[in-house]
């Protein structure tokens, strides 16, 4: 069998989550290296309906049975935030590769536990920050690294969207919910990726849905190199919809609209001593690029950007945002 004829990567899905079709199932149908072959959910009837709708061959009656399935190579984990760490560890213990939805765990301590397990295995563990694999994000990182903007001075990242359905699990502390965990984990990741390091949280201010759940958060950051930053996020605030990032250097700046879901719309504007310009990129789904990267890592040993150790760094900043805002870090289930 040649490399081009190698057996596809067989993935099982933990839960019948709403994100799974967009993040995995539809991209997999267009990727010859991947096949989604099994699913399990808390309710077997829900898993069966999900499998029927999405042409998935097997339904398991528990998460444990799915993870133990010897015909699977990898697990996609889109469970509630508080369950990410537990079931990623379980999958690793069963010898499975894992694509875990963001945020990687309930808090930094749990993320370190998962990263420690991953470090002792030969399995791929990848946090699903899909935007990092899109050509738009790769180009932003290239521009910053190339020095066109000069010495960094300021990095800002914003992700705000309206979620007025307050019964949603993202408003439940017991499931590690909150705006900073959901929208904010992207903003923190962008600040780190574009700022080039893990920042210190200087100040943070939350708008609350209840005493433990933030519906919006703003935090000021300071990076080791001396530049500053800010992250802003919300699930319900006066800033209903904003997805953007801004990077300012002493010789120029860039501004990007919708770095998270560029397949829907995007615009990268660069102003520097060289020129002022607008750049646009592929409308192919960021989730498709992410699945390409996951398959390449598993099948050919190629590196990934969103490693377990990177996830620990992200969760550490999220914990610091909560602490500085006077809120408790999230707890595992």
C-alpha positions in Angstrom: 0.0 0.0 0.0 1.4 3.4 -1.0 1.2 6.6 1.1 -1.6 7.8 -1.1 -3.5 4.5 -0.5 -3.0 4.5 3.3 -6.1 3.7 5.4 -8.0 6.8 6.5 -7.9 8.1 10.0 -11.0 6.7 11.8 -12.6 9.2 14.2 -15.3 8.7 16.9 -17.3 11.6 18.3 -18.0 12.0 22.0 -21.5 13.5 22.2 -24.0 14.7 19.6 -22.8 18.3 20.0 -24.1 21.1 17.7 -20.6 22.1 16.7 -19.7 18.6 15.5 -21.2 18.8 11.9 -19.4 22.1 11.2 -16.2 21.3 12.9 -15.7 17.7 11.9 -18.4 15.8 10.0 -18.7 18.1 7.0 -15.0 18.7 6.6 -14.4 15.0 6.9 -16.7 14.2 4.0 -14.4 16.3 1.8 -11.1 14.8 3.2 -10.0 11.5 1.8 -7.7 10.9 4.8 -10.5 11.0 7.4 -13.7 9.1 8.1 -16.1 9.6 11.0 -17.2 6.1 11.9 -18.8 6.2 15.4 -20.6 8.3 17.9 -21.8 8.1 21.5 -24.1 10.4 23.5 -25.6 10.5 27.0 -28.9 9.3 25.5 -28.6 6.4 23.0 -31.6 7.6 21.0 -29.9 11.0 20.5 -26.7 9.3 19.3 -28.7 7.1 16.9 -30.6 10.1 15.4 -27.3 11.9 15.0 -25.7 8.9 13.3 -28.6 8.5 11.0 -28.6 12.2 10.0 -24.8 12.3 9.4 -24.3 8.8 7.9 -22.2 7.5 10.8 -21.9 3.8 10.8 -21.8 2.9 14.5 -23.5 4.0 17.7 -22.0 3.2 21.0 -24.1 3.2 24.2 -21.6 5.0 26.3 -18.5 7.3 26.1 -16.5 4.5 27.6 -17.5 2.1 24.9 -16.7 4.6 22.1 -13.2 5.2 23.5 -12.6 1.5 23.9 -13.6 0.7 20.3 -10.4 -0.9 18.8 -11.4 0.1 15.3 -11.1 3.8 16.1 -7.8 5.8 15.8 -8.9 9.1 17.2 -11.5 10.8 19.3 -13.2 14.2 18.7 -14.1 15.7 22.1 -16.8 18.5 21.9 -18.3 17.8 25.3 -19.1 20.6 27.8 -16.0 22.4 29.0 -15.9 20.8 32.4 -15.7 17.3 30.8 -12.9 18.1 28.3 -10.1 17.1 30.6 -11.5 13.9 31.9 -12.5 12.4 28.6 -9.3 13.5 26.8 -7.3 11.7 29.5 -9.6 8.6 29.1 -9.1 8.6 25.3 -5.3 8.9 25.7 -5.3 6.0 28.2 -7.1 4.0 25.5 -4.4 4.8 23.0 -6.4 7.2 20.9 -5.4 10.5 19.3 -7.5 13.4 20.4 -8.9 16.6 18.8 -10.4 18.4 21.8 -12.6 21.4 21.4 -11.6 24.6 23.1 -11.2 25.5 25.9 -8.9 22.5 26.5 -9.9 22.0 30.2 -11.8 23.6 33.0 -8.7 25.4 34.3 -4.9 25.5 34.0 -4.3 22.8 36.6 -6.5 20.3 34.8 -4.9 21.3 31.5 -1.4 20.5 32.9 -2.7 17.1 34.0 -3.8 16.4 30.4 -0.6 17.8 29.0 1.5 15.6 31.3 -0.4 12.5 30.1 0.0 13.5 26.5 3.7 14.1 27.0 4.2 10.4 28.1 2.3 9.1 25.1 3.0 9.0 21.4 -0.5 10.2 20.6 -1.5 13.5 19.0 -3.4 15.9 21.2 -4.6 19.0 19.6 -6.8 21.9 20.9 -9.4 22.9 18.3 -8.5 26.6 17.7 -9.3 26.1 14.1 -8.6 29.7 13.1 -4.9 29.1 13.7 -4.7 26.8 10.7 -6.4 29.2 8.2 -4.1 31.0 5.7 -5.3 34.3 7.2 -3.9 33.6 10.7 -0.7 32.2 9.1 -0.3 35.4 7.2 -0.8 37.6 10.2 1.9 35.7 12.1 4.2 36.0 9.0 3.7 39.8 8.8 4.5 40.2 12.5 7.5 37.9 12.4 8.8 39.6 9.3 9.2 42.9 11.0 7.0 45.0 8.7 5.2 46.5 11.7 8.4 47.1 13.7 8.7 46.6 17.4 5.3 45.5 18.9 3.5 48.1 21.0 -0.1 46.9 21.3 -2.2 43.8 20.6 -5.9 43.8 20.9 -8.4 40.9 20.3 -12.2 41.0 20.5 -14.8 38.4 20.2 -18.4 39.4 21.1 -21.6 37.7 20.0 -25.1 37.6 21.3 -26.3 34.5 23.2 -29.6 35.5 24.8 -30.6 31.9 25.5 -29.7 31.9 29.1 -30.5 28.2 29.6 -27.5 27.4 27.3 -24.7 25.3 29.0 -22.3 28.2 28.4 -24.1 30.1 31.3 -23.6 27.2 33.7 -20.8 27.4 36.2 -21.1 23.6 36.9 -20.1 23.0 33.3 -17.2 25.5 33.3 -19.2 28.1 31.4 -18.7 31.9 31.1 -17.9 34.4 28.3 -14.2 34.2 29.0 -14.2 30.4 28.6 -16.2 30.5 25.4 -15.6 33.6 23.3 -12.7 34.8 25.5 -10.6 31.7 25.0 -10.3 32.8 21.4 -9.4 36.4 22.3 -6.7 35.1 24.7 -5.3 32.8 22.1 -5.1 35.5 19.5 -3.4 37.9 22.0 -0.9 35.2 22.7 -0.4 34.1 19.1 0.0 37.7 17.8 1.7 39.1 20.9 4.3 36.4 20.7 4.3 35.3 24.4 2.1 34.7 27.5 1.0 38.0 28.9 0.5 39.1 32.5 -3.1 40.2 33.3 -2.9 43.7 34.6 -6.6 44.3 35.2 -9.9 42.7 34.4 -13.5 43.7 34.6 -16.5 41.4 34.2 -20.2 42.0 33.6 -22.1 39.2 35.3 -25.0 37.0 34.4 -24.9 35.6 38.0 -22.3 35.8 40.8 -20.0 33.2 39.2 -20.8 33.5 35.4 -19.4 36.4 33.3 -21.5 37.4 30.3 -18.7 39.8 29.3 -15.1 40.4 30.2 -12.4 43.0 29.4 -8.8 42.6 30.5 -5.7 44.6 30.1 -2.4 42.7 29.4 1.3 43.3 29.6 3.8 41.1 27.6 7.3 40.3 28.6 8.7 42.3 25.7 7.1 45.5 27.1 4.1 45.8 24.7 0.6 46.0 26.1 -2.7 44.3 25.1 -6.3 44.0 25.7 -8.9 41.2 25.3 -12.6 41.8 25.1 -15.3 39.2 24.9 -19.0 38.8 25.5 -22.0 36.5 25.1 -24.5 39.2 26.1 -23.6 42.9 26.2 -24.2 46.2 24.5 -21.4 45.2 22.1 -23.5 42.6 20.3 -21.3 41.4 17.5 -17.6 42.2 17.0 -14.8 39.8 15.9 -11.5 41.6 15.3 -7.8 41.8 16.1 -5.4 44.8 16.0 -1.6 44.7 16.2 0.3 47.9 16.5 4.1 48.3 16.0 6.3 51.3 15.9 6.5 51.2 12.1 2.9 50.1 11.3 -0.2 48.3 12.3 -2.7 45.7 11.0 -6.3 45.2 11.6 -8.3 42.1 10.8 -12.0 41.6 10.7 -13.2 38.2 11.7 -10.0 36.3 12.2 -12.0 33.5 13.9 -14.4 32.5 11.0 -12.8 34.0 7.9 -14.7 31.7 5.6 -17.8 33.7 6.4 -16.2 37.1 5.7 -12.8 38.7 6.5 -10.6 41.6 5.8 -6.9 42.1 6.6 -5.7 45.7 6.5 -2.1 46.6 6.8 -0.6 50.1 7.1 3.2 50.4 7.3 6.0 52.5 5.9 6.0 50.1 2.9 2.4 50.6 1.9 -1.2 50.5 2.8 -3.1 47.5 1.6 -5.9 45.0 2.0 -5.4 41.3 1.8 -8.0 38.6 1.4 -7.7 34.8 1.6 -9.3 31.5 0.9 -13.0 31.0 1.7 -12.4 27.4 2.5 -13.5 26.5 6.0 -11.0 27.0 8.9 -12.3 23.7 10.2 -11.2 22.0 7.0 -7.7 23.4 7.4 -7.8 22.2 11.0 -8.8 18.7 10.0 -6.0 18.7 7.4 -3.5 19.5 10.2 -4.9 16.9 12.6 -4.7 14.2 10.0 -1.2 15.2 8.9 0.0 15.1 12.5 -1.5 11.6 13.1 -0.7 10.0 9.8 2.7 11.7 9.0 3.9 13.1 12.2 3.7 16.7 11.1 3.7 19.4 13.9 0.6 21.2 15.1 0.3 24.7 16.4 -2.3 24.1 19.1 -0.5 21.5 21.3 -1.5 20.4 24.8 1.3 22.6 26.2 0.1 25.6 24.3 -3.3 24.9 25.8 -1.8 25.0 29.3 -0.5 28.5 28.6 -3.9 29.6 27.3 -5.7 28.3 30.3 -3.2 30.0 32.6 -4.1 33.3 31.2 -7.9 32.6 31.4 -7.5 31.6 35.1 -5.6 34.9 35.7 -8.3 36.9 34.0 -10.9 35.4 36.3 -8.8 35.8 39.4 -8.1 39.4 38.5 -11.8 40.1 37.9 -12.6 38.7 41.3 -14.2 35.5 40.0 -13.3 31.9 40.6 -11.6 29.8 37.9 -13.8 27.2 36.5 -14.1 23.7 38.0 -14.0 20.3 36.4 -17.0 18.0 36.6 
